[in-house]
């Protein structure tokens, strides 16, 4: 009986605060306070102050603002133009032609940016008008951008993986490396779909208008060298174990400044705007993480996660049933919550269940990022949709409809990663230094 | 008064930006130190700058509507309903913020009293970085009170945009809107 009161009070408070529009970080803090005040024999005030403080100077967390900053700098450089001009000469012969620039461009951008919306915006702001001018079908052009933009979260660096790593104390470096193969697999799935669609609708794809010799093509792709060097520097140093994610992030920031300087887009205004932009994002996530630190501490005092884990245990789902149930839960939550909040709010309750079912937290990290990606492109809440809405002026549900085939491809990817966990787990197992 | 408050939030935001840059600089110091065989452990100090940056930036992030919230329900309310919702949210935030500031301040007083220092080589007295939290959360509380009175005196609460501002992708969205053609 007491457990029922506890569960309904805590969850009821949280849902009420969220539904009435209270900021998520604050909702978590207040829920934690209510839980401790009514159900735990300790002073909520001191627990609040110390748990927030202890969580806020975490070394692993310093990678977060730095990777966000790196993306914000690159977003303000000429990278988007360079990427289009460097990639397009090579893709003209494929079925679907320049639509593949969206997919591969997002894939490359995802490897230097941790946010899917930044990835989507950087590539889309150049390629969407170019594709529209060449009369590519709008549905495919917007759909591939929305879908491939989500690679920003799966291909390292990834803000979502850093948040998951901090919350669950999983190695961020290993999470990053685990995202590489699934990310490449997604690029493959998206490209295969685009080719199949184009072969079925040959009349809708414009002719190849690129006439360049091989050496001209090579010369055009020199523009890609700086960004490739940046990827090798950041991800290579993490894979080789010579740098922690935080150190790699600092090198990334320095490298991005160098790239901005060589392309002549470095100015005082760029630096200032990139810093304020990075601050807004990292501060917003930091506030949620502060709330999460207190609420998970409060939860441990009340014992609620164990109660819920025991309840789920009585259902006798087994690992597969649990994953199916959680996928459903995240799909529903994704309709009104963003990815970070979804991970942070569910983690204190879901992680004990995962551990109990014997699921590898590293694998679960990749799974949850994939599911969050799917939530990113389903209306009404999805940041890629907002970006594309701003860029194209189309209705958010129209964009969601264009992205629907790619949503199903992501579902397929989730099933593949669930059936063959080695897709995620193989590469990190080959890392030289498992940090 | 308006000008002073806005400058307070912006100043706090710039201070947070400086801390953000200092996270990077302290880690560059650590990497550089490794090459010249000088032990400089940035683990703690960069963490302190991280904490300072997060909390000093709270108010600035709040005033630019970048803190994330669920507005599936409230965005469907009329102007009056939205106003009531915003008053409820900002009042709750102001009360919670005040309590949070008070509890954090009393934690700092304890740290000073017992001479609590960090476990690393630098042995930084904990009250120094902790003070940044008190200042940051304090300014955040002021911003919440400010928001409450602004809405009370007729400011239109703008939920529609706040949604798109989330995840800091405000910039990406705003930028995308201003781009008519390809960026050249």
HADDOCK unambig.tbl for C-alpha pairs under 7 A between the chains (distance, minus, plus):
assign (segid A and resid 18 and name CA) (segid B and resid 70 and name CA) 5.94 0.50 0.50
assign (segid A and resid 19 and name CA) (segid B and resid 70 and name CA) 6.41 0.50 0.50
assign (segid A and resid 19 and name CA) (segid B and resid 73 and name CA) 6.46 0.50 0.50
assign (segid A and resid 20 and name CA) (segid B and resid 74 and name CA) 6.55 0.50 0.50
assign (segid A and resid 20 and name CA) (segid B and resid 85 and name CA) 6.59 0.50 0.50
assign (segid A and resid 21 and name CA) (segid B and resid 69 and name CA) 5.67 0.50 0.50
assign (segid A and resid 21 and name CA) (segid B and resid 70 and name CA) 5.27 0.50 0.50
assign (segid A and resid 21 and name CA) (segid B and resid 71 and name CA) 5.53 0.50 0.50
assign (segid A and resid 21 and name CA) (segid B and resid 74 and name CA) 6.57 0.50 0.50
assign (segid A and resid 21 and name CA) (segid B and resid 89 and name CA) 6.83 0.50 0.50
assign (segid A and resid 22 and name CA) (segid B and resid 69 and name CA) 6.13 0.50 0.50
assign (segid A and resid 22 and name CA) (segid B and resid 89 and name CA) 5.24 0.50 0.50
assign (segid A and resid 23 and name CA) (segid B and resid 67 and name CA) 6.44 0.50 0.50
assign (segid A and resid 23 and name CA) (segid B and resid 68 and name CA) 5.74 0.50 0.50
assign (segid A and resid 23 and name CA) (segid B and resid 69 and name CA) 4.44 0.50 0.50
assign (segid A and resid 24 and name CA) (segid B and resid 68 and name CA) 6.15 0.50 0.50
assign (segid A and resid 24 and name CA) (segid B and resid 69 and name CA) 5.33 0.50 0.50
assign (segid A and resid 45 and name CA) (segid B and resid 103 and name CA) 5.58 0.50 0.50
assign (segid A and resid 46 and name CA) (segid B and resid 103 and name CA) 6.30 0.50 0.50
assign (segid A and resid 49 and name CA) (segid B and resid 103 and name CA) 5.86 0.50 0.50
assign (segid A and resid 49 and name CA) (segid B and resid 104 and name CA) 4.95 0.50 0.50
assign (segid A and resid 49 and name CA) (segid B and resid 107 and name CA) 6.59 0.50 0.50
assign (segid A and resid 56 and name CA) (segid B and resid 51 and name CA) 4.98 0.50 0.50
assign (segid A and resid 57 and name CA) (segid B and resid 47 and name CA) 4.15 0.50 0.50
assign (segid A and resid 57 and name CA) (segid B and resid 48 and name CA) 5.30 0.50 0.50
assign (segid A and resid 57 and name CA) (segid B and resid 50 and name CA) 6.11 0.50 0.50
assign (segid A and resid 57 and name CA) (segid B and resid 51 and name CA) 5.10 0.50 0.50
assign (segid A and resid 58 and name CA) (segid B and resid 47 and name CA) 5.64 0.50 0.50
assign (segid A and resid 59 and name CA) (segid B and resid 43 and name CA) 5.83 0.50 0.50
assign (segid A and resid 59 and name CA) (segid B and resid 47 and name CA) 5.27 0.50 0.50
assign (segid A and resid 62 and name CA) (segid B and resid 46 and name CA) 6.99 0.50 0.50
assign (segid A and resid 62 and name CA) (segid B and resid 47 and name CA) 6.38 0.50 0.50
assign (segid A and resid 62 and name CA) (segid B and resid 50 and name CA) 5.99 0.50 0.50
assign (segid A and resid 117 and name CA) (segid B and resid 169 and name CA) 6.42 0.50 0.50
assign (segid A and resid 118 and name CA) (segid B and resid 169 and name CA) 6.95 0.50 0.50
assign (segid A and resid 118 and name CA) (segid B and resid 172 and name CA) 6.18 0.50 0.50
assign (segid A and resid 121 and name CA) (segid B and resid 172 and name CA) 5.92 0.50 0.50
assign (segid A and resid 121 and name CA) (segid B and resid 176 and name CA) 6.90 0.50 0.50
assign (segid A and resid 125 and name CA) (segid B and resid 176 and name CA) 6.53 0.50 0.50
assign (segid A and resid 125 and name CA) (segid B and resid 182 and name CA) 6.37 0.50 0.50
assign (segid A and resid 125 and name CA) (segid B and resid 183 and name CA) 6.98 0.50 0.50
assign (segid A and resid 126 and name CA) (segid B and resid 182 and name CA) 5.09 0.50 0.50
assign (segid A and resid 126 and name CA) (segid B and resid 183 and name CA) 6.26 0.50 0.50
assign (segid A and resid 129 and name CA) (segid B and resid 181 and name CA) 6.12 0.50 0.50
assign (segid A and resid 129 and name CA) (segid B and resid 182 and name CA) 5.78 0.50 0.50
assign (segid A and resid 247 and name CA) (segid B and resid 27 and name CA) 6.61 0.50 0.50
assign (segid A and resid 250 and name CA) (segid B and resid 24 and name CA) 5.72 0.50 0.50
assign (segid A and resid 275 and name CA) (segid B and resid 17 and name CA) 6.18 0.50 0.50
assign (segid A and resid 276 and name CA) (segid B and resid 17 and name CA) 6.75 0.50 0.50
assign (segid A and resid 277 and name CA) (segid B and resid 168 and name CA) 6.46 0.50 0.50
assign (segid A and resid 277 and name CA) (segid B and resid 171 and name CA) 6.88 0.50 0.50
assign (segid A and resid 279 and name CA) (segid B and resid 17 and name CA) 6.53 0.50 0.50
assign (segid A and resid 279 and name CA) (segid B and resid 57 and name CA) 6.85 0.50 0.50
assign (segid A and resid 280 and name CA) (segid B and resid 61 and name CA) 5.21 0.50 0.50
assign (segid A and resid 280 and name CA) (segid B and resid 66 and name CA) 6.30 0.50 0.50
assign (segid A and resid 280 and name CA) (segid B and resid 168 and name CA) 5.61 0.50 0.50
assign (segid A and resid 281 and name CA) (segid B and resid 167 and name CA) 5.36 0.50 0.50
assign (segid A and resid 281 and name CA) (segid B and resid 168 and name CA) 4.23 0.50 0.50
assign (segid A and resid 283 and name CA) (segid B and resid 54 and name CA) 4.87 0.50 0.50
assign (segid A and resid 283 and name CA) (segid B and resid 57 and name CA) 6.12 0.50 0.50
assign (segid A and resid 283 and name CA) (segid B and resid 58 and name CA) 6.21 0.50 0.50
assign (segid A and resid 283 and name CA) (segid B and resid 61 and name CA) 6.78 0.50 0.50
assign (segid A and resid 284 and name CA) (segid B and resid 61 and name CA) 6.92 0.50 0.50
assign (segid A and resid 284 and name CA) (segid B and resid 66 and name CA) 6.61 0.50 0.50
assign (segid A and resid 284 and name CA) (segid B and resid 67 and name CA) 5.12 0.50 0.50
assign (segid A and resid 284 and name CA) (segid B and resid 68 and name CA) 6.88 0.50 0.50
assign (segid A and resid 286 and name CA) (segid B and resid 54 and name CA) 5.89 0.50 0.50
assign (segid A and resid 336 and name CA) (segid B and resid 70 and name CA) 6.44 0.50 0.50
assign (segid A and resid 336 and name CA) (segid B and resid 72 and name CA) 6.42 0.50 0.50
assign (segid A and resid 337 and name CA) (segid B and resid 70 and name CA) 6.53 0.50 0.50
assign (segid A and resid 386 and name CA) (segid B and resid 164 and name CA) 6.23 0.50 0.50
assign (segid A and resid 386 and name CA) (segid B and resid 173 and name CA) 6.77 0.50 0.50
assign (segid A and resid 387 and name CA) (segid B and resid 172 and name CA) 6.53 0.50 0.50
assign (segid A and resid 387 and name CA) (segid B and resid 173 and name CA) 4.87 0.50 0.50
assign (segid A and resid 387 and name CA) (segid B and resid 176 and name CA) 6.90 0.50 0.50
assign (segid A and resid 390 and name CA) (segid B and resid 173 and name CA) 5.59 0.50 0.50
assign (segid A and resid 390 and name CA) (segid B and resid 176 and name CA) 5.61 0.50 0.50
assign (segid A and resid 390 and name CA) (segid B and resid 177 and name CA) 4.96 0.50 0.50
assign (segid A and resid 391 and name CA) (segid B and resid 176 and name CA) 4.64 0.50 0.50
assign (segid A and resid 391 and name CA) (segid B and resid 177 and name CA) 5.49 0.50 0.50
